[in-house]
């Protein structure tokens, strides 16, 4: 079975093919719009016999556009929902030099034997 990061990449790449990057610095020369994703933390959640059984990952997804793009936001959110991924939109801000950032957070669980 694929891990959560690979699974998320495949979903995001369906929204913006070939414009999805892992933990990209915006200082790099990129063509907008892009989606940037990264795993923020991964922690053990349930233990048995001094070993973990379940891990919880927190993944951040950032949609970066030149201007507000409601259609692209809806496309991303619909794709996450269609794949049974619960998300929270945690922030949105505009930087004059690099565009509009819309930030989502998702939490995913991995069973020990799936990794």
C-alpha positions in Angstrom: 0.0 0.0 0.0 1.2 3.5 -0.8 2.0 5.9 2.0 -0.1 9.0 2.8 2.3 11.4 1.0 2.3 9.5 -2.2 -1.5 9.2 -2.0 -1.9 13.0 -1.5 0.5 13.8 -4.4 -1.6 11.7 -6.8 -4.8 13.5 -5.8 -3.2 17.0 -6.0 -1.7 16.2 -9.3 -5.1 15.5 -10.7 -6.1 19.1 -9.8 -3.0 20.8 -11.2 -1.1 18.3 -13.3 2.7 18.8 -13.2 2.3 21.8 -10.9 2.5 20.0 -7.5 5.6 20.3 -5.4 6.8 19.0 -2.0 7.9 21.7 0.3 8.9 24.2 -2.4 10.4 27.6 -1.6 8.5 30.3 -3.4 11.8 32.0 -4.1 12.3 29.4 -6.8 11.1 30.6 -10.2 7.7 28.9 -10.7 4.7 29.5 -12.9 1.5 30.0 -10.9 -0.8 28.4 -10.0 0.9 25.7 -8.0 0.1 23.4 -5.1 2.7 22.9 -2.4 2.3 20.2 0.2 4.4 19.0 3.1 4.1 16.7 6.1 4.3 18.9 9.3 4.3 16.1 11.9 3.8 12.4 12.3 3.3 11.0 15.8 2.5 7.7 17.3 -1.1 7.6 18.5 -1.9 4.1 19.8 0.5 1.6 21.4 0.4 -2.1 22.2 3.2 -4.1 23.7 5.5 -1.1 23.7 5.2 -0.6 20.0 3.0 1.8 18.0 -0.1 0.5 16.1 -1.3 3.8 14.7 0.4 7.0 13.6 -1.3 10.3 12.8 0.2 12.6 10.2 -0.6 16.3 9.7 -0.2 17.4 6.2 -0.3 21.0 5.0 -1.5 21.8 1.4 -1.0 25.3 0.0 -2.7 26.5 -3.1 -0.8 29.5 -4.6 -2.4 31.6 -7.3 -1.8 35.1 -8.7 -5.4 36.1 -7.8 -8.4 34.6 -6.1 -9.5 31.5 -8.0 -12.7 30.2 -6.6 -13.0 27.5 -9.4 -9.5 26.1 -8.6 -10.3 26.2 -4.8 -13.6 24.3 -5.5 -11.7 21.8 -7.7 -9.2 21.1 -5.0 -11.7 20.8 -2.2 -14.0 18.6 -4.3 -11.1 16.3 -5.2 -10.2 15.9 -1.5 -13.8 15.3 -0.5 -14.3 12.8 -3.3 -11.3 10.8 -1.9 -12.8 10.9 1.6 -10.1 13.3 2.9 -11.3 15.6 5.6 -9.7 19.0 5.5 -9.7 22.4 7.2 -8.9 25.6 5.5 -6.7 27.3 8.1 -5.5 30.5 6.5 -5.6 32.6 3.4 -3.3 35.6 2.7 -1.9 37.7 -0.1 1.8 38.5 -0.7 2.4 41.2 -3.3 5.5 39.5 -4.7 4.2 36.0 -4.9 0.4 35.8 -4.9 -2.5 34.5 -2.9 -1.9 31.6 -0.5 -4.8 29.4 0.6 -3.6 26.9 3.2 -5.4 23.6 4.1 -4.6 21.1 6.8 -5.4 17.4 6.8 -4.9 14.7 9.3 -4.4 11.1 8.1 -3.8 7.9 10.0 -1.5 5.0 9.1 -1.7 1.6 10.6 1.7 0.0 11.5 1.3 -2.8 9.0 0.3 -0.5 6.1 3.7 1.3 6.1 
